[in-house]
C-alpha cells in the first residue's frame, strides 16, 4: 500500500519527528530509560526522533497505527495526513500534500 505524499520528504520527517518528541516516554522505543534520553544533547535527540519518524513513515504503509511510548501514530489516507496522539489527545497533524 504505502504512504502517499507530495510534500518534501525531509519536511515530513522533520515535522513527524517533532511531533514524536511530544509523546511521553517516546525514548522507550529506542530501549532507553529517561536518564539515558536526558543525557543526550538536543541535537542527538532530534537525530533519534527523525530516524524514528523515517521508520514509522514506512511502517505506516503496512500497519494501520504504530504505538510509540504512551502515544500512537496513524496514517489517514483519505485526508492525506499522519495523526499523532498522546494519551488519547491529538498533538499533531502532519500534512502529506
MODELLER restraints for C-alpha pairs under 7 A, 6 or more apart:
rsr = mdl.restraints
at = mdl.atoms
rsr.add(forms.Gaussian(group=physical.xy_distance, feature=features.Distance(at['CA:1:A'], at['CA:61:A']), mean=5.66, stdev=0.5))
rsr.add(forms.Gaussian(group=physical.xy_distance, feature=features.Distance(at['CA:1:A'], at['CA:62:A']), mean=6.53, stdev=0.5))
rsr.add(forms.Gaussian(group=physical.xy_distance, feature=features.Distance(at['CA:2:A'], at['CA:61:A']), mean=3.76, stdev=0.5))
rsr.add(forms.Gaussian(group=physical.xy_distance, feature=features.Distance(at['CA:2:A'], at['CA:62:A']), mean=6.68, stdev=0.5))
rsr.add(forms.Gaussian(group=physical.xy_distance, feature=features.Distance(at['CA:3:A'], at['CA:60:A']), mean=6.68, stdev=0.5))
rsr.add(forms.Gaussian(group=physical.xy_distance, feature=features.Distance(at['CA:3:A'], at['CA:61:A']), mean=4.98, stdev=0.5))
rsr.add(forms.Gaussian(group=physical.xy_distance, feature=features.Distance(at['CA:5:A'], at['CA:96:A']), mean=4.71, stdev=0.5))
rsr.add(forms.Gaussian(group=physical.xy_distance, feature=features.Distance(at['CA:5:A'], at['CA:97:A']), mean=5.57, stdev=0.5))
rsr.add(forms.Gaussian(group=physical.xy_distance, feature=features.Distance(at['CA:6:A'], at['CA:96:A']), mean=6.02, stdev=0.5))
rsr.add(forms.Gaussian(group=physical.xy_distance, feature=features.Distance(at['CA:6:A'], at['CA:97:A']), mean=4.61, stdev=0.5))
rsr.add(forms.Gaussian(group=physical.xy_distance, feature=features.Distance(at['CA:7:A'], at['CA:96:A']), mean=5.67, stdev=0.5))
rsr.add(forms.Gaussian(group=physical.xy_distance, feature=features.Distance(at['CA:7:A'], at['CA:97:A']), mean=5.14, stdev=0.5))
rsr.add(forms.Gaussian(group=physical.xy_distance, feature=features.Distance(at['CA:12:A'], at['CA:94:A']), mean=6.89, stdev=0.5))
rsr.add(forms.Gaussian(group=physical.xy_distance, feature=features.Distance(at['CA:12:A'], at['CA:96:A']), mean=6.92, stdev=0.5))
rsr.add(forms.Gaussian(group=physical.xy_distance, feature=features.Distance(at['CA:13:A'], at['CA:50:A']), mean=5.93, stdev=0.5))
rsr.add(forms.Gaussian(group=physical.xy_distance, feature=features.Distance(at['CA:13:A'], at['CA:53:A']), mean=5.56, stdev=0.5))
rsr.add(forms.Gaussian(group=physical.xy_distance, feature=features.Distance(at['CA:13:A'], at['CA:54:A']), mean=6.06, stdev=0.5))
rsr.add(forms.Gaussian(group=physical.xy_distance, feature=features.Distance(at['CA:14:A'], at['CA:50:A']), mean=6.25, stdev=0.5))
rsr.add(forms.Gaussian(group=physical.xy_distance, feature=features.Distance(at['CA:15:A'], at['CA:94:A']), mean=6.55, stdev=0.5))
rsr.add(forms.Gaussian(group=physical.xy_distance, feature=features.Distance(at['CA:16:A'], at['CA:53:A']), mean=5.67, stdev=0.5))
rsr.add(forms.Gaussian(group=physical.xy_distance, feature=features.Distance(at['CA:16:A'], at['CA:94:A']), mean=6.46, stdev=0.5))
rsr.add(forms.Gaussian(group=physical.xy_distance, feature=features.Distance(at['CA:17:A'], at['CA:49:A']), mean=4.81, stdev=0.5))
rsr.add(forms.Gaussian(group=physical.xy_distance, feature=features.Distance(at['CA:17:A'], at['CA:50:A']), mean=4.69, stdev=0.5))
rsr.add(forms.Gaussian(group=physical.xy_distance, feature=features.Distance(at['CA:17:A'], at['CA:53:A']), mean=5.13, stdev=0.5))
rsr.add(forms.Gaussian(group=physical.xy_distance, feature=features.Distance(at['CA:19:A'], at['CA:84:A']), mean=6.76, stdev=0.5))
rsr.add(forms.Gaussian(group=physical.xy_distance, feature=features.Distance(at['CA:19:A'], at['CA:91:A']), mean=6.98, stdev=0.5))
rsr.add(forms.Gaussian(group=physical.xy_distance, feature=features.Distance(at['CA:19:A'], at['CA:92:A']), mean=5.86, stdev=0.5))
rsr.add(forms.Gaussian(group=physical.xy_distance, feature=features.Distance(at['CA:20:A'], at['CA:26:A']), mean=6.80, stdev=0.5))
rsr.add(forms.Gaussian(group=physical.xy_distance, feature=features.Distance(at['CA:20:A'], at['CA:49:A']), mean=6.69, stdev=0.5))
rsr.add(forms.Gaussian(group=physical.xy_distance, feature=features.Distance(at['CA:21:A'], at['CA:49:A']), mean=6.65, stdev=0.5))
rsr.add(forms.Gaussian(group=physical.xy_distance, feature=features.Distance(at['CA:23:A'], at['CA:69:A']), mean=6.57, stdev=0.5))
rsr.add(forms.Gaussian(group=physical.xy_distance, feature=features.Distance(at['CA:23:A'], at['CA:70:A']), mean=6.40, stdev=0.5))
rsr.add(forms.Gaussian(group=physical.xy_distance, feature=features.Distance(at['CA:23:A'], at['CA:71:A']), mean=5.71, stdev=0.5))
rsr.add(forms.Gaussian(group=physical.xy_distance, feature=features.Distance(at['CA:23:A'], at['CA:86:A']), mean=5.53, stdev=0.5))
rsr.add(forms.Gaussian(group=physical.xy_distance, feature=features.Distance(at['CA:24:A'], at['CA:69:A']), mean=6.07, stdev=0.5))
rsr.add(forms.Gaussian(group=physical.xy_distance, feature=features.Distance(at['CA:24:A'], at['CA:70:A']), mean=5.54, stdev=0.5))
rsr.add(forms.Gaussian(group=physical.xy_distance, feature=features.Distance(at['CA:25:A'], at['CA:69:A']), mean=4.68, stdev=0.5))
rsr.add(forms.Gaussian(group=physical.xy_distance, feature=features.Distance(at['CA:25:A'], at['CA:70:A']), mean=6.18, stdev=0.5))
rsr.add(forms.Gaussian(group=physical.xy_distance, feature=features.Distance(at['CA:26:A'], at['CA:68:A']), mean=5.77, stdev=0.5))
rsr.add(forms.Gaussian(group=physical.xy_distance, feature=features.Distance(at['CA:26:A'], at['CA:69:A']), mean=4.30, stdev=0.5))
rsr.add(forms.Gaussian(group=physical.xy_distance, feature=features.Distance(at['CA:27:A'], at['CA:33:A']), mean=6.85, stdev=0.5))
rsr.add(forms.Gaussian(group=physical.xy_distance, feature=features.Distance(at['CA:27:A'], at['CA:37:A']), mean=6.34, stdev=0.5))
rsr.add(forms.Gaussian(group=physical.xy_distance, feature=features.Distance(at['CA:27:A'], at['CA:69:A']), mean=6.96, stdev=0.5))
rsr.add(forms.Gaussian(group=physical.xy_distance, feature=features.Distance(at['CA:28:A'], at['CA:69:A']), mean=5.83, stdev=0.5))
rsr.add(forms.Gaussian(group=physical.xy_distance, feature=features.Distance(at['CA:29:A'], at['CA:68:A']), mean=6.28, stdev=0.5))
rsr.add(forms.Gaussian(group=physical.xy_distance, feature=features.Distance(at['CA:29:A'], at['CA:69:A']), mean=6.34, stdev=0.5))
rsr.add(forms.Gaussian(group=physical.xy_distance, feature=features.Distance(at['CA:60:A'], at['CA:74:A']), mean=6.99, stdev=0.5))
rsr.add(forms.Gaussian(group=physical.xy_distance, feature=features.Distance(at['CA:60:A'], at['CA:75:A']), mean=6.05, stdev=0.5))
rsr.add(forms.Gaussian(group=physical.xy_distance, feature=features.Distance(at['CA:64:A'], at['CA:74:A']), mean=6.13, stdev=0.5))
rsr.add(forms.Gaussian(group=physical.xy_distance, feature=features.Distance(at['CA:64:A'], at['CA:75:A']), mean=6.58, stdev=0.5))
rsr.add(forms.Gaussian(group=physical.xy_distance, feature=features.Distance(at['CA:65:A'], at['CA:72:A']), mean=6.68, stdev=0.5))
rsr.add(forms.Gaussian(group=physical.xy_distance, feature=features.Distance(at['CA:65:A'], at['CA:73:A']), mean=5.45, stdev=0.5))
rsr.add(forms.Gaussian(group=physical.xy_distance, feature=features.Distance(at['CA:65:A'], at['CA:74:A']), mean=4.32, stdev=0.5))
rsr.add(forms.Gaussian(group=physical.xy_distance, feature=features.Distance(at['CA:65:A'], at['CA:75:A']), mean=6.77, stdev=0.5))
rsr.add(forms.Gaussian(group=physical.xy_distance, feature=features.Distance(at['CA:66:A'], at['CA:72:A']), mean=5.64, stdev=0.5))
rsr.add(forms.Gaussian(group=physical.xy_distance, feature=features.Distance(at['CA:66:A'], at['CA:73:A']), mean=5.22, stdev=0.5))
rsr.add(forms.Gaussian(group=physical.xy_distance, feature=features.Distance(at['CA:66:A'], at['CA:74:A']), mean=6.56, stdev=0.5))
rsr.add(forms.Gaussian(group=physical.xy_distance, feature=features.Distance(at['CA:67:A'], at['CA:73:A']), mean=6.40, stdev=0.5))
rsr.add(forms.Gaussian(group=physical.xy_distance, feature=features.Distance(at['CA:70:A'], at['CA:86:A']), mean=6.15, stdev=0.5))
rsr.add(forms.Gaussian(group=physical.xy_distance, feature=features.Distance(at['CA:70:A'], at['CA:87:A']), mean=6.49, stdev=0.5))
rsr.add(forms.Gaussian(group=physical.xy_distance, feature=features.Distance(at['CA:71:A'], at['CA:85:A']), mean=5.31, stdev=0.5))
rsr.add(forms.Gaussian(group=physical.xy_distance, feature=features.Distance(at['CA:71:A'], at['CA:86:A']), mean=4.13, stdev=0.5))
rsr.add(forms.Gaussian(group=physical.xy_distance, feature=features.Distance(at['CA:71:A'], at['CA:87:A']), mean=6.06, stdev=0.5))
rsr.add(forms.Gaussian(group=physical.xy_distance, feature=features.Distance(at['CA:72:A'], at['CA:84:A']), mean=5.94, stdev=0.5))
rsr.add(forms.Gaussian(group=physical.xy_distance, feature=features.Distance(at['CA:72:A'], at['CA:85:A']), mean=5.19, stdev=0.5))
rsr.add(forms.Gaussian(group=physical.xy_distance, feature=features.Distance(at['CA:72:A'], at['CA:86:A']), mean=6.53, stdev=0.5))
rsr.add(forms.Gaussian(group=physical.xy_distance, feature=features.Distance(at['CA:73:A'], at['CA:82:A']), mean=6.98, stdev=0.5))
rsr.add(forms.Gaussian(group=physical.xy_distance, feature=features.Distance(at['CA:73:A'], at['CA:83:A']), mean=5.70, stdev=0.5))
rsr.add(forms.Gaussian(group=physical.xy_distance, feature=features.Distance(at['CA:73:A'], at['CA:84:A']), mean=4.57, stdev=0.5))
rsr.add(forms.Gaussian(group=physical.xy_distance, feature=features.Distance(at['CA:73:A'], at['CA:85:A']), mean=6.32, stdev=0.5))
rsr.add(forms.Gaussian(group=physical.xy_distance, feature=features.Distance(at['CA:74:A'], at['CA:82:A']), mean=5.67, stdev=0.5))
rsr.add(forms.Gaussian(group=physical.xy_distance, feature=features.Distance(at['CA:74:A'], at['CA:83:A']), mean=5.22, stdev=0.5))
rsr.add(forms.Gaussian(group=physical.xy_distance, feature=features.Distance(at['CA:74:A'], at['CA:84:A']), mean=6.59, stdev=0.5))
rsr.add(forms.Gaussian(group=physical.xy_distance, feature=features.Distance(at['CA:75:A'], at['CA:81:A']), mean=6.22, stdev=0.5))
rsr.add(forms.Gaussian(group=physical.xy_distance, feature=features.Distance(at['CA:75:A'], at['CA:82:A']), mean=4.54, stdev=0.5))
rsr.add(forms.Gaussian(group=physical.xy_distance, feature=features.Distance(at['CA:75:A'], at['CA:83:A']), mean=6.38, stdev=0.5))
rsr.add(forms.Gaussian(group=physical.xy_distance, feature=features.Distance(at['CA:76:A'], at['CA:82:A']), mean=5.79, stdev=0.5))
rsr.add(forms.Gaussian(group=physical.xy_distance, feature=features.Distance(at['CA:80:A'], at['CA:95:A']), mean=6.34, stdev=0.5))
rsr.add(forms.Gaussian(group=physical.xy_distance, feature=features.Distance(at['CA:80:A'], at['CA:96:A']), mean=5.43, stdev=0.5))
rsr.add(forms.Gaussian(group=physical.xy_distance, feature=features.Distance(at['CA:80:A'], at['CA:97:A']), mean=6.50, stdev=0.5))
rsr.add(forms.Gaussian(group=physical.xy_distance, feature=features.Distance(at['CA:81:A'], at['CA:93:A']), mean=6.49, stdev=0.5))
rsr.add(forms.Gaussian(group=physical.xy_distance, feature=features.Distance(at['CA:81:A'], at['CA:94:A']), mean=5.33, stdev=0.5))
rsr.add(forms.Gaussian(group=physical.xy_distance, feature=features.Distance(at['CA:81:A'], at['CA:95:A']), mean=4.48, stdev=0.5))
rsr.add(forms.Gaussian(group=physical.xy_distance, feature=features.Distance(at['CA:81:A'], at['CA:96:A']), mean=5.20, stdev=0.5))
rsr.add(forms.Gaussian(group=physical.xy_distance, feature=features.Distance(at['CA:82:A'], at['CA:93:A']), mean=5.80, stdev=0.5))
rsr.add(forms.Gaussian(group=physical.xy_distance, feature=features.Distance(at['CA:82:A'], at['CA:94:A']), mean=4.99, stdev=0.5))
rsr.add(forms.Gaussian(group=physical.xy_distance, feature=features.Distance(at['CA:82:A'], at['CA:95:A']), mean=6.63, stdev=0.5))
rsr.add(forms.Gaussian(group=physical.xy_distance, feature=features.Distance(at['CA:83:A'], at['CA:90:A']), mean=6.83, stdev=0.5))
rsr.add(forms.Gaussian(group=physical.xy_distance, feature=features.Distance(at['CA:83:A'], at['CA:92:A']), mean=6.15, stdev=0.5))
rsr.add(forms.Gaussian(group=physical.xy_distance, feature=features.Distance(at['CA:83:A'], at['CA:93:A']), mean=4.83, stdev=0.5))
rsr.add(forms.Gaussian(group=physical.xy_distance, feature=features.Distance(at['CA:83:A'], at['CA:94:A']), mean=6.46, stdev=0.5))
rsr.add(forms.Gaussian(group=physical.xy_distance, feature=features.Distance(at['CA:84:A'], at['CA:90:A']), mean=5.69, stdev=0.5))
rsr.add(forms.Gaussian(group=physical.xy_distance, feature=features.Distance(at['CA:84:A'], at['CA:91:A']), mean=5.80, stdev=0.5))
rsr.add(forms.Gaussian(group=physical.xy_distance, feature=features.Distance(at['CA:84:A'], at['CA:92:A']), mean=5.30, stdev=0.5))
rsr.add(forms.Gaussian(group=physical.xy_distance, feature=features.Distance(at['CA:84:A'], at['CA:93:A']), mean=6.42, stdev=0.5))
rsr.add(forms.Gaussian(group=physical.xy_distance, feature=features.Distance(at['CA:85:A'], at['CA:91:A']), mean=5.47, stdev=0.5))
